[in-house]
Amino acid sequence: MKFEKLNKEYYIFIDKCYIDDVDYNDKKSVADFVKTYIFRYRNKLNLNGFYKIKVYSNKCVGLFLEISCLE
């Protein structure tokens, strides 16, 4: 797992060993995992307000999240 912040954007890489029972072909399964993950780490990331989240997934590597502030 790796967090990186550049200005008002966050880049998060989640290795597949941290991901449990996610079907990469099912958008709802990936969305539910990302939602619970962001909810768990929102205080550490100082996330407040509305954000645009782009999710890039690969079943061999894991997930890459690009989080942008909507101001």
Secondary structure, 3 states (H helix, E strand, C coil): CEEEEECCEEEEEEEHHHCCCCCCCCHHHHHHHHHHHHHHHHHHHCCCCCEEEEEEEECCCEEEEEEEECC
